[in-house]
Amino acid sequence: MKSHIKIFSEIGINYVDIVGRKNASLGEIHNQITSNGVLIPNGFATTSSTFWEFLKENNIQIALENILKELNRKTFVFFLVREGIDSISINRDVLLQGIENINKAEKEILAKSPVLN
């Protein structure tokens, strides 16, 4: 089973496809700064596959695609389809598992942080 969370110290700029551009950049910056002896707390990113899995498990991707079909691409009047987005339901168990994974990663990072210990 692949990890839903990547610690910044495990990722760098070559991880854009896995964690997105911003998180890959944060991992790269974290690793460059800490390799120069500067103590900063670690961080983490949820993976892009986790995002897509979340959409799939909650049947959100299809619902969003249907809602976005209503988007006026000439004027981008998105607020008119907001009502449809509000009606999307989320699987509580999937959401709670994601929150649990994030809380666990945060506790692990805090326990290992040279800055906070």
C-alpha positions in Angstrom: 0.0 0.0 0.0 1.4 3.3 -1.0 1.7 6.2 1.5 -0.9 8.9 1.4 1.5 11.3 3.0 5.1 12.2 2.1 7.4 14.0 4.6 9.2 17.0 3.2 12.6 15.4 4.1 11.6 12.6 1.7 10.7 14.8 -1.3 12.2 17.3 -3.6 11.6 19.1 -6.8 11.5 15.8 -8.8 8.3 14.8 -6.9 6.0 17.3 -8.6 3.9 14.4 -10.1 3.5 12.8 -6.7 2.8 15.8 -4.4 2.3 18.8 -6.7 4.5 21.7 -7.5 4.1 23.7 -4.3 4.7 20.7 -2.0 7.7 19.5 -4.1 9.2 23.0 -3.8 8.6 23.1 -0.1 10.4 19.7 0.2 13.3 20.9 -1.9 13.6 24.1 0.2 13.4 22.2 3.4 16.1 19.8 2.4 18.5 22.5 1.1 18.1 24.6 4.3 18.5 21.7 6.7 21.5 20.3 4.8 23.2 23.6 5.6 22.6 23.1 9.3 19.6 25.3 9.8 17.1 23.7 12.1 13.5 24.0 10.9 10.5 21.8 11.6 9.7 19.2 9.0 6.4 19.2 7.2 4.3 16.9 5.0 2.2 16.7 1.9 -0.7 14.5 0.9 -0.1 12.9 -2.4 -2.0 13.7 -5.6 -3.1 10.1 -5.8 -4.7 10.5 -2.4 -6.6 13.5 -3.7 -7.9 11.5 -6.8 -8.7 8.5 -4.6 -10.7 10.7 -2.3 -12.7 12.1 -5.2 -13.3 8.6 -6.5 -14.3 7.1 -3.2 -16.9 9.8 -2.7 -18.1 9.8 -6.3 -17.1 13.5 -6.4 -15.1 13.4 -9.7 -18.2 12.5 -11.8 -20.4 15.0 -9.9 -17.8 17.8 -10.4 -17.5 17.0 -14.1 -21.3 17.2 -14.5 -21.4 20.5 -12.6 -18.5 22.0 -14.6 -20.4 21.2 -17.8 -22.8 23.9 -16.7 -19.9 26.4 -16.4 -20.2 29.3 -18.9 -16.7 29.1 -20.4 -17.0 32.5 -22.0 -17.6 34.5 -18.8 -16.7 31.8 -16.2 -19.8 32.4 -14.2 -19.0 29.7 -11.6 -21.3 30.9 -8.9 -24.3 29.7 -10.9 -23.2 26.0 -10.4 -22.3 26.4 -6.7 -25.7 24.9 -5.7 -24.7 21.7 -7.4 -21.3 21.6 -5.6 -23.0 22.1 -2.2 -25.1 18.9 -2.9 -22.0 16.6 -3.2 -21.8 14.3 -0.2 -18.6 12.9 1.3 -18.1 9.5 2.7 -17.5 10.1 6.4 -15.3 7.1 6.9 -13.0 8.1 4.0 -12.7 11.6 5.4 -12.0 10.4 8.9 -9.3 8.0 7.7 -7.7 10.9 5.8 -7.8 13.1 8.9 -6.4 10.3 11.0 -3.5 9.8 8.5 -2.7 13.6 8.6 -2.9 13.7 12.5 -0.5 10.7 12.7 2.0 12.3 10.3 1.9 15.5 12.2 2.6 13.7 15.5 5.5 11.8 14.0 7.0 15.0 12.6 6.6 16.9 15.9 8.3 14.0 17.8 11.3 14.0 15.5 11.6 17.8 15.1 15.0 19.1 16.4 13.5 22.6 16.7 10.6 21.6 18.9 12.3 19.0 21.2 
